[in-house]
Amino acid sequence: MDKSAVVDASILIKLLSREKESLIAEAERFCSLITRGKIQAFAPTFLLVEMLNVLSAKKHFTEEGVTNSLEWLKRLGIVFVDFNIGETDKIVGLCYRHNLTAYDALYLLLATNLGCKLVTEDEKLLRIKKHCLGLEDCLRKVF
């Protein structure tokens, strides 16, 4: 793996809501590598909306907790990339080819466009071995 990666919410939620989460130490190490500039991490800007939804609706964070979490994410060092409306057909193709939600296809498309791996713990995405990598495998390949 080169030192660039797309990161999805399944990795970052481990640090913000540790309850019932696995691989917390690995997620901490991954984020430390981002903040120290050892990994250049990218994500669709949509990640912030997805995290807001998970933290408020599923993890039951307070408004202040969600706001603080999103501010932390914005300072982490992730490069947020806006969705290109001209690539809608590619997202549709990825959805149907891999049986993905549009949200997951957006992460996959970004990784494909950047020529790097998507680091995820999403089981469905991990089946797409050409473009996706689990957290432990990522850490083994980086160092």
TIRO-2110 file (N, C-alpha, C; in Angstrom, 1 decimal):
// TIRO-2110
0.8, -1.2, 0.0, N, 1, A
0.0, 0.0, 0.0, CA, 1, A
0.9, 1.2, 0.0, C, 1, A
0.6, 2.2, -0.9, N, 2, A
1.3, 3.4, -0.8, CA, 2, A
0.8, 4.1, 0.5, C, 2, A
1.1, 5.3, 0.8, N, 3, A
0.8, 5.9, 2.1, CA, 3, A
-0.5, 6.8, 2.0, C, 3, A
-1.3, 6.5, 1.0, N, 4, A
-2.6, 7.2, 0.8, CA, 4, A
-3.7, 6.2, 1.0, C, 4, A
-4.8, 6.6, 1.5, N, 5, A
-5.9, 5.7, 1.7, CA, 5, A
-7.2, 6.6, 1.8, C, 5, A
-8.3, 6.0, 1.4, N, 6, A
-9.6, 6.5, 1.7, CA, 6, A
-10.1, 5.8, 3.0, C, 6, A
-10.7, 6.6, 3.9, N, 7, A
-11.2, 6.1, 5.2, CA, 7, A
-12.7, 6.2, 5.2, C, 7, A
-13.4, 5.2, 5.8, N, 8, A
-14.8, 5.4, 5.9, CA, 8, A
-15.2, 5.4, 7.3, C, 8, A
-16.5, 5.6, 7.6, N, 9, A
-17.1, 5.8, 8.9, CA, 9, A
-16.9, 4.6, 9.8, C, 9, A
-16.8, 3.4, 9.2, N, 10, A
-16.6, 2.2, 10.1, CA, 10, A
-15.4, 2.2, 10.9, C, 10, A
-14.4, 2.9, 10.4, N, 11, A
-13.1, 3.0, 11.1, CA, 11, A
-13.2, 4.1, 12.2, C, 11, A
-13.7, 5.3, 11.8, N, 12, A
-13.7, 6.4, 12.7, CA, 12, A
-14.7, 6.3, 13.8, C, 12, A
-15.8, 5.6, 13.6, N, 13, A
-16.8, 5.4, 14.7, CA, 13, A
-16.2, 4.7, 15.9, C, 13, A
-15.2, 3.9, 15.6, N, 14, A
-14.5, 3.1, 16.7, CA, 14, A
-13.9, 4.0, 17.8, C, 14, A
-13.5, 5.2, 17.4, N, 15, A
-12.8, 6.1, 18.3, CA, 15, A
-13.8, 7.0, 19.0, C, 15, A
-14.9, 7.2, 18.3, N, 16, A
-15.9, 8.2, 18.9, CA, 16, A
-16.9, 7.5, 19.8, C, 16, A
-17.2, 6.2, 19.5, N, 17, A
-18.2, 5.5, 20.2, CA, 17, A
-17.6, 4.1, 20.5, C, 17, A
-16.9, 3.9, 21.5, N, 18, A
-16.1, 2.7, 21.8, CA, 18, A
-17.0, 1.6, 22.3, C, 18, A
-18.2, 1.8, 22.6, N, 19, A
-19.1, 0.8, 23.1, CA, 19, A
-19.4, -0.2, 22.0, C, 19, A
-19.2, -1.5, 22.3, N, 20, A
-19.4, -2.6, 21.4, CA, 20, A
-18.6, -2.5, 20.1, C, 20, A
-17.5, -1.8, 20.2, N, 21, A
-16.6, -1.7, 19.0, CA, 21, A
-15.3, -2.6, 19.2, C, 21, A
-14.8, -3.1, 18.1, N, 22, A
-13.6, -3.9, 18.2, CA, 22, A
-12.5, -3.1, 17.5, C, 22, A
-11.3, -3.5, 17.6, N, 23, A
-10.1, -2.9, 16.9, CA, 23, A
-9.9, -1.4, 17.3, C, 23, A
-10.2, -1.1, 18.5, N, 24, A
-10.1, 0.3, 18.9, CA, 24, A
-8.6, 0.7, 18.9, C, 24, A
-7.7, -0.1, 19.4, N, 25, A
-6.3, 0.2, 19.5, CA, 25, A
-5.8, 0.4, 18.0, C, 25, A
-6.3, -0.4, 17.1, N, 26, A
-5.8, -0.3, 15.7, CA, 26, A
-6.4, 1.0, 15.1, C, 26, A
-7.6, 1.4, 15.4, N, 27, A
-8.2, 2.6, 14.9, CA, 27, A
-7.4, 3.8, 15.5, C, 27, A
-7.0, 3.7, 16.8, N, 28, A
-6.2, 4.8, 17.4, CA, 28, A
-4.9, 5.0, 16.6, C, 28, A
-4.2, 3.8, 16.4, N, 29, A
-3.0, 3.8, 15.7, CA, 29, A
-3.1, 4.4, 14.3, C, 29, A
-4.1, 4.0, 13.5, N, 30, A
-4.4, 4.5, 12.2, CA, 30, A
-4.6, 6.0, 12.2, C, 30, A
-5.4, 6.5, 13.1, N, 31, A
-5.6, 8.0, 13.2, CA, 31, A
-4.4, 8.7, 13.6, C, 31, A
-3.6, 8.1, 14.5, N, 32, A
-2.3, 8.7, 14.9, CA, 32, A
-1.4, 8.8, 13.6, C, 32, A
-1.4, 7.8, 12.8, N, 33, A
-0.6, 7.9, 11.5, CA, 33, A
-1.1, 9.0, 10.6, C, 33, A
-2.4, 9.3, 10.6, N, 34, A
-2.9, 10.4, 9.8, CA, 34, A
-2.5, 11.7, 10.4, C, 34, A
-2.6, 11.9, 11.7, N, 35, A
-2.3, 13.2, 12.3, CA, 35, A
-0.8, 13.4, 12.2, C, 35, A
0.0, 12.4, 12.2, N, 36, A
1.5, 12.6, 12.1, CA, 36, A
2.0, 12.7, 10.7, C, 36, A
1.0, 12.6, 9.7, N, 37, A
1.4, 12.7, 8.3, CA, 37, A
2.0, 11.5, 7.7, C, 37, A
1.9, 10.3, 8.4, N, 38, A
2.4, 9.1, 7.8, CA, 38, A
1.5, 8.4, 6.8, C, 38, A
0.2, 8.7, 6.9, N, 39, A
-0.8, 8.3, 6.0, CA, 39, A
-1.6, 9.5, 5.5, C, 39, A
-1.7, 9.7, 4.2, N, 40, A
-2.6, 10.8, 3.8, CA, 40, A
-4.0, 10.2, 3.6, C, 40, A
-4.9, 10.6, 4.4, N, 41, A
-6.2, 10.0, 4.3, CA, 41, A
-7.2, 10.9, 3.6, C, 41, A
-8.1, 10.3, 2.8, N, 42, A
-9.1, 11.0, 2.1, CA, 42, A
-10.5, 10.5, 2.5, C, 42, A
-11.5, 11.3, 2.3, N, 43, A
-12.9, 10.8, 2.5, CA, 43, A
-13.8, 11.7, 1.7, C, 43, A
-14.9, 11.2, 1.3, N, 44, A
-15.9, 12.1, 0.7, CA, 44, A
-16.4, 13.0, 1.8, C, 44, A
-16.7, 14.3, 1.5, N, 45, A
-17.3, 15.2, 2.4, CA, 45, A
-18.5, 14.6, 3.1, C, 45, A
-19.2, 13.8, 2.4, N, 46, A
-20.4, 13.1, 2.9, CA, 46, A
-20.1, 12.3, 4.2, C, 46, A
-18.8, 12.0, 4.5, N, 47, A
-18.5, 11.3, 5.7, CA, 47, A
-19.0, 12.1, 6.9, C, 47, A
-18.9, 13.4, 6.9, N, 48, A
-19.3, 14.2, 8.1, CA, 48, A
-20.8, 14.0, 8.3, C, 48, A
-21.6, 14.0, 7.2, N, 49, A
-23.1, 13.8, 7.3, CA, 49, A
-23.4, 12.4, 7.8, C, 49, A
-22.6, 11.4, 7.3, N, 50, A
-22.8, 10.0, 7.8, CA, 50, A
-22.5, 9.9, 9.3, C, 50, A
-21.4, 10.5, 9.7, N, 51, A
-21.0, 10.4, 11.1, CA, 51, A
-22.1, 11.1, 12.0, C, 51, A
-22.6, 12.3, 11.5, N, 52, A
-23.6, 13.0, 12.3, CA, 52, A
-24.8, 12.0, 12.5, C, 52, A
-25.2, 11.4, 11.4, N, 53, A
-26.4, 10.5, 11.5, CA, 53, A
-26.1, 9.3, 12.5, C, 53, A
-25.0, 8.7, 12.4, N, 54, A
-24.6, 7.5, 13.2, CA, 54, A
-24.6, 7.9, 14.7, C, 54, A
-23.8, 9.0, 14.9, N, 55, A
-23.6, 9.5, 16.3, CA, 55, A
-24.9, 9.9, 17.0, C, 55, A
-25.8, 10.6, 16.2, N, 56, A
-27.1, 11.1, 16.8, CA, 56, A
-28.1, 10.0, 16.9, C, 56, A
-28.4, 9.3, 15.8, N, 57, A
-29.5, 8.4, 15.7, CA, 57, A
-29.2, 7.0, 16.3, C, 57, A
-28.0, 6.5, 16.1, N, 58, A
-27.7, 5.1, 16.5, CA, 58, A
-26.9, 5.1, 17.8, C, 58, A
-26.0, 6.0, 18.0, N, 59, A
-25.2, 6.0, 19.2, CA, 59, A
-25.7, 7.0, 20.3, C, 59, A
-26.7, 7.7, 20.0, N, 60, A
-27.4, 8.6, 20.9, CA, 60, A
-26.6, 9.6, 21.6, C, 60, A
-25.6, 10.2, 20.8, N, 61, A
-24.8, 11.3, 21.4, CA, 61, A
-25.7, 12.5, 21.5, C, 61, A
-25.3, 13.4, 22.5, N, 62, A
-26.0, 14.7, 22.6, CA, 62, A
-25.6, 15.6, 21.5, C, 62, A
-26.3, 16.7, 21.3, N, 63, A
-26.0, 17.6, 20.3, CA, 63, A
-24.6, 18.1, 20.4, C, 63, A
-24.2, 18.4, 21.7, N, 64, A
-22.8, 18.9, 21.9, CA, 64, A
-21.8, 17.8, 21.6, C, 64, A
-22.1, 16.6, 21.9, N, 65, A
-21.2, 15.5, 21.6, CA, 65, A
-21.0, 15.3, 20.1, C, 65, A
-22.1, 15.4, 19.4, N, 66, A
-22.0, 15.3, 17.9, CA, 66, A
-21.2, 16.4, 17.4, C, 66, A
-21.4, 17.6, 17.8, N, 67, A
-20.7, 18.8, 17.3, CA, 67, A
-19.2, 18.7, 17.6, C, 67, A
-18.9, 18.3, 18.9, N, 68, A
-17.5, 18.1, 19.2, CA, 68, A
-16.8, 17.0, 18.4, C, 68, A
-17.5, 15.9, 18.2, N, 69, A
-17.0, 14.8, 17.4, CA, 69, A
-16.7, 15.2, 15.9, C, 69, A
-17.6, 16.0, 15.3, N, 70, A
-17.4, 16.4, 14.0, CA, 70, A
-16.3, 17.4, 13.9, C, 70, A
-16.1, 18.3, 14.9, N, 71, A
-15.0, 19.2, 14.9, CA, 71, A
-13.7, 18.4, 15.0, C, 71, A
-13.6, 17.4, 15.8, N, 72, A
-12.4, 16.5, 15.9, CA, 72, A
-12.1, 15.9, 14.6, C, 72, A
-13.1, 15.4, 13.9, N, 73, A
-12.9, 14.8, 12.6, CA, 73, A
-12.4, 15.8, 11.6, C, 73, A
-12.9, 17.0, 11.6, N, 74, A
-12.4, 18.0, 10.7, CA, 74, A
-10.9, 18.4, 11.0, C, 74, A
-10.5, 18.3, 12.2, N, 75, A
-9.1, 18.6, 12.6, CA, 75, A
-8.1, 17.4, 12.5, C, 75, A
-8.6, 16.2, 12.2, N, 76, A
-7.8, 15.0, 12.2, CA, 76, A
-6.8, 15.0, 11.1, C, 76, A
-7.0, 15.7, 10.0, N, 77, A
-6.1, 15.7, 8.9, CA, 77, A
-6.6, 15.0, 7.7, C, 77, A
-7.8, 14.6, 7.7, N, 78, A
-8.4, 13.9, 6.5, CA, 78, A
-8.6, 15.0, 5.5, C, 78, A
-8.3, 14.7, 4.2, N, 79, A
-8.6, 15.6, 3.1, CA, 79, A
-10.1, 15.2, 2.6, C, 79, A
-11.0, 16.1, 2.8, N, 80, A
-12.4, 15.9, 2.4, CA, 80, A
-12.5, 16.3, 0.9, C, 80, A
-13.1, 15.4, 0.1, N, 81, A
-13.3, 15.6, -1.3, CA, 81, A
-14.8, 15.6, -1.6, C, 81, A
-15.2, 16.7, -2.3, N, 82, A
-16.6, 16.8, -2.7, CA, 82, A
-17.0, 15.9, -3.8, C, 82, A
-18.2, 15.5, -3.8, N, 83, A
-18.8, 14.6, -4.9, CA, 83, A
-18.8, 15.4, -6.2, C, 83, A
-18.4, 14.7, -7.2, N, 84, A
-18.5, 15.2, -8.6, CA, 84, A
-19.8, 14.7, -9.3, C, 84, A
-20.7, 15.6, -9.5, N, 85, A
-22.0, 15.3, -10.1, CA, 85, A
-21.8, 14.6, -11.4, C, 85, A
-20.7, 14.8, -12.1, N, 86, A
-20.5, 14.1, -13.4, CA, 86, A
-20.2, 12.6, -13.3, C, 86, A
-20.0, 12.1, -12.1, N, 87, A
-19.7, 10.7, -11.9, CA, 87, A
-20.9, 9.9, -11.3, C, 87, A
-22.1, 10.4, -11.4, N, 88, A
-23.2, 9.7, -10.9, CA, 88, A
-23.3, 8.3, -11.6, C, 88, A
-23.1, 8.2, -12.9, N, 89, A
-23.2, 7.0, -13.6, CA, 89, A
-22.2, 5.9, -13.0, C, 89, A
-21.0, 6.4, -12.6, N, 90, A
-20.1, 5.5, -12.0, CA, 90, A
-20.5, 4.9, -10.7, C, 90, A
-21.2, 5.8, -9.9, N, 91, A
-21.7, 5.4, -8.6, CA, 91, A
-22.8, 4.3, -8.8, C, 91, A
-23.7, 4.6, -9.8, N, 92, A
-24.8, 3.7, -10.1, CA, 92, A
-24.1, 2.3, -10.5, C, 92, A
-23.1, 2.3, -11.3, N, 93, A
-22.5, 1.1, -11.8, CA, 93, A
-21.9, 0.3, -10.6, C, 93, A
-21.2, 1.0, -9.7, N, 94, A
-20.6, 0.3, -8.5, CA, 94, A
-21.7, -0.2, -7.6, C, 94, A
-22.8, 0.5, -7.5, N, 95, A
-23.9, 0.0, -6.7, CA, 95, A
-24.4, -1.3, -7.2, C, 95, A
-24.7, -1.4, -8.5, N, 96, A
-25.2, -2.6, -9.1, CA, 96, A
-24.2, -3.7, -9.2, C, 96, A
-23.0, -3.4, -9.6, N, 97, A
-21.9, -4.4, -9.7, CA, 97, A
-21.6, -5.1, -8.4, C, 97, A
-21.6, -4.3, -7.3, N, 98, A
-21.1, -4.9, -6.1, CA, 98, A
-22.2, -5.0, -5.0, C, 98, A
-23.5, -4.7, -5.4, N, 99, A
-24.6, -4.7, -4.5, CA, 99, A
-24.3, -3.8, -3.2, C, 99, A
-24.0, -2.5, -3.5, N, 100, A
-23.6, -1.6, -2.5, CA, 100, A
-24.7, -0.5, -2.3, C, 100, A
-24.7, 0.2, -1.2, N, 101, A
-25.5, 1.4, -1.0, CA, 101, A
-24.8, 2.5, -1.8, C, 101, A
-25.5, 3.5, -2.2, N, 102, A
-24.8, 4.6, -2.9, CA, 102, A
-23.7, 5.3, -2.0, C, 102, A
-23.9, 5.3, -0.7, N, 103, A
-23.0, 5.8, 0.2, CA, 103, A
-21.6, 5.1, 0.2, C, 103, A
-21.7, 3.7, 0.2, N, 104, A
-20.5, 2.9, 0.2, CA, 104, A
-19.9, 3.0, -1.2, C, 104, A
-20.7, 3.1, -2.3, N, 105, A
-20.1, 3.3, -3.6, CA, 105, A
-19.4, 4.6, -3.7, C, 105, A
-19.8, 5.6, -3.0, N, 106, A
-19.1, 6.9, -3.1, CA, 106, A
-17.7, 6.8, -2.5, C, 106, A
-17.5, 6.1, -1.4, N, 107, A
-16.2, 5.8, -0.8, CA, 107, A
-15.3, 5.0, -1.8, C, 107, A
-15.9, 4.0, -2.4, N, 108, A
-15.2, 3.1, -3.3, CA, 108, A
-14.8, 3.9, -4.6, C, 108, A
-15.7, 4.7, -5.1, N, 109, A
-15.3, 5.5, -6.2, CA, 109, A
-14.2, 6.5, -5.9, C, 109, A
-14.2, 7.1, -4.8, N, 110, A
-13.1, 8.0, -4.4, CA, 110, A
-11.7, 7.2, -4.4, C, 110, A
-11.7, 6.0, -3.8, N, 111, A
-10.5, 5.2, -3.7, CA, 111, A
-10.0, 4.9, -5.1, C, 111, A
-11.0, 4.5, -6.0, N, 112, A
-10.6, 4.1, -7.3, CA, 112, A
-10.1, 5.3, -8.1, C, 112, A
-10.7, 6.5, -7.9, N, 113, A
-10.2, 7.7, -8.6, CA, 113, A
-8.8, 8.1, -8.1, C, 113, A
-8.5, 7.9, -6.8, N, 114, A
-7.3, 8.3, -6.3, CA, 114, A
-6.2, 7.2, -6.4, C, 114, A
-6.6, 6.0, -6.9, N, 115, A
-5.6, 5.0, -7.0, CA, 115, A
-5.1, 4.4, -5.7, C, 115, A
-5.9, 4.4, -4.7, N, 116, A
-5.5, 3.9, -3.4, CA, 116, A
-6.6, 3.0, -2.8, C, 116, A
-6.3, 2.4, -1.7, N, 117, A
-7.3, 1.5, -1.1, CA, 117, A
-8.2, 2.2, -0.2, C, 117, A
-9.4, 1.7, 0.0, N, 118, A
-10.4, 2.1, 0.9, CA, 118, A
-10.2, 1.3, 2.2, C, 118, A
-9.9, 1.9, 3.3, N, 119, A
-9.7, 1.2, 4.6, CA, 119, A
-11.0, 1.2, 5.3, C, 119, A
-11.5, 0.0, 5.5, N, 120, A
-12.9, -0.1, 6.0, CA, 120, A
-13.0, -1.4, 6.9, C, 120, A
-14.0, -1.5, 7.7, N, 121, A
-14.3, -2.7, 8.4, CA, 121, A
-15.7, -3.2, 8.0, C, 121, A
-16.3, -2.6, 6.9, N, 122, A
-17.5, -3.0, 6.4, CA, 122, A
-17.4, -4.3, 5.6, C, 122, A
-18.1, -5.3, 6.1, N, 123, A
-17.9, -6.7, 5.5, CA, 123, A
-18.2, -6.7, 4.0, C, 123, A
-19.2, -6.1, 3.6, N, 124, A
-19.5, -6.1, 2.2, CA, 124, A
-18.4, -5.4, 1.3, C, 124, A
-17.9, -4.3, 1.8, N, 125, A
-16.8, -3.7, 1.1, CA, 125, A
-15.6, -4.5, 1.1, C, 125, A
-15.3, -5.2, 2.2, N, 126, A
-14.1, -6.0, 2.3, CA, 126, A
-14.0, -7.1, 1.3, C, 126, A
-15.2, -7.5, 0.8, N, 127, A
-15.2, -8.5, -0.3, CA, 127, A
-14.6, -8.0, -1.6, C, 127, A
-14.5, -6.7, -1.7, N, 128, A
-13.9, -6.1, -3.0, CA, 128, A
-12.4, -5.9, -2.7, C, 128, A
-11.7, -7.0, -2.7, N, 129, A
-10.3, -7.0, -2.3, CA, 129, A
-9.4, -6.2, -3.2, C, 129, A
-9.8, -6.0, -4.4, N, 130, A
-8.9, -5.1, -5.3, CA, 130, A
-8.8, -3.7, -4.8, C, 130, A
-9.9, -3.2, -4.2, N, 131, A
-9.9, -1.8, -3.8, CA, 131, A
-10.1, -1.5, -2.3, C, 131, A
-10.3, -2.6, -1.5, N, 132, A
-10.6, -2.4, -0.1, CA, 132, A
-9.6, -3.2, 0.8, C, 132, A
-9.4, -2.7, 2.0, N, 133, A
-8.5, -3.3, 2.9, CA, 133, A
-9.0, -3.1, 4.3, C, 133, A
-8.9, -4.1, 5.1, N, 134, A
-9.3, -4.0, 6.5, CA, 134, A
-8.2, -3.2, 7.3, C, 134, A
-8.6, -2.8, 8.5, N, 135, A
-7.8, -2.0, 9.3, CA, 135, A
-6.5, -2.7, 9.7, C, 135, A
-6.6, -3.9, 10.1, N, 136, A
-5.4, -4.6, 10.5, CA, 136, A
-4.4, -4.9, 9.4, C, 136, A
-5.0, -5.2, 8.2, N, 137, A
-4.1, -5.4, 7.0, CA, 137, A
-3.5, -4.1, 6.6, C, 137, A
-4.2, -3.0, 6.7, N, 138, A
-3.6, -1.7, 6.4, CA, 138, A
-2.4, -1.4, 7.2, C, 138, A
-2.6, -1.6, 8.5, N, 139, A
-1.5, -1.3, 9.5, CA, 139, A
-0.3, -2.2, 9.2, C, 139, A
-0.5, -3.5, 8.9, N, 140, A
0.6, -4.4, 8.6, CA, 140, A
1.3, -3.9, 7.3, C, 140, A
0.6, -3.4, 6.3, N, 141, A
1.2, -3.0, 5.1, CA, 141, A
1.9, -1.6, 5.2, C, 141, A
1.4, -0.8, 6.0, N, 142, A
2.0, 0.5, 6.2, CA, 142, A
3.4, 0.5, 6.9, C, 142, A
3.4, -0.3, 8.0, N, 143, A
4.6, -0.5, 8.8, CA, 143, A
4.8, -1.9, 9.2, C, 143, A
END
